[in-house]
Amino acid sequence: MNSKQRAYLKGLAMNIEPIFQVGKSSITPEYTEAIREAFNKKELIKLSVLKNCMDDPREIATVLADRTGSEVVQVIGKKIVLYKANKDNPKILLPR
């Protein structure tokens, strides 16, 4: 993903609310599976890391991206944005 595509996705992510929260138990296999299933419906997902989670948000984003096959768009404070293109029915067309 190049910088122009990343900037486009950041702009789209500004208007969406977090649909997942990472809490004290951090990343469990069930949590990872729920995110993987969410990528079947949405291509852009925002997560928030709660205050009681002691893990670093950047580290959480990297691990989730590896486990779900997605890409980290941005990590700002305790907010994480992940992107995974839907191969069958893409809804977001990235600029070249």
Secondary structure as the mmCIF struct_conf table of DSSP 4:
data_model
#
loop_
_struct_conf.conf_type_id
_struct_conf.id
_struct_conf.beg_label_comp_id
_struct_conf.beg_label_asym_id
_struct_conf.beg_label_seq_id
_struct_conf.end_label_comp_id
_struct_conf.end_label_asym_id
_struct_conf.end_label_seq_id
HELX_RH_AL_P HELX_RH_AL_P1 SER A 3 ALA A 13
TURN_TY1_P TURN_TY1_P1 MET A 14 ASN A 15
STRN STRN1 PHE A 20 VAL A 22
TURN_TY1_P TURN_TY1_P2 LYS A 24 SER A 25
HELX_RH_AL_P HELX_RH_AL_P2 PRO A 29 LYS A 41
BEND BEND1 GLU A 43 GLU A 43
STRN STRN2 LEU A 44 VAL A 49
TURN_TY1_P TURN_TY1_P3 LYS A 51 ASN A 52
BEND BEND2 ASP A 55 ASP A 55
HELX_RH_AL_P HELX_RH_AL_P3 PRO A 57 THR A 68
TURN_TY1_P TURN_TY1_P4 GLY A 69 GLY A 69
STRN STRN3 GLU A 71 ILE A 76
TURN_TY1_P TURN_TY1_P5 GLY A 77 LYS A 78
STRN STRN4 LYS A 79 TYR A 83
BEND BEND3 LYS A 87 ASN A 89
#
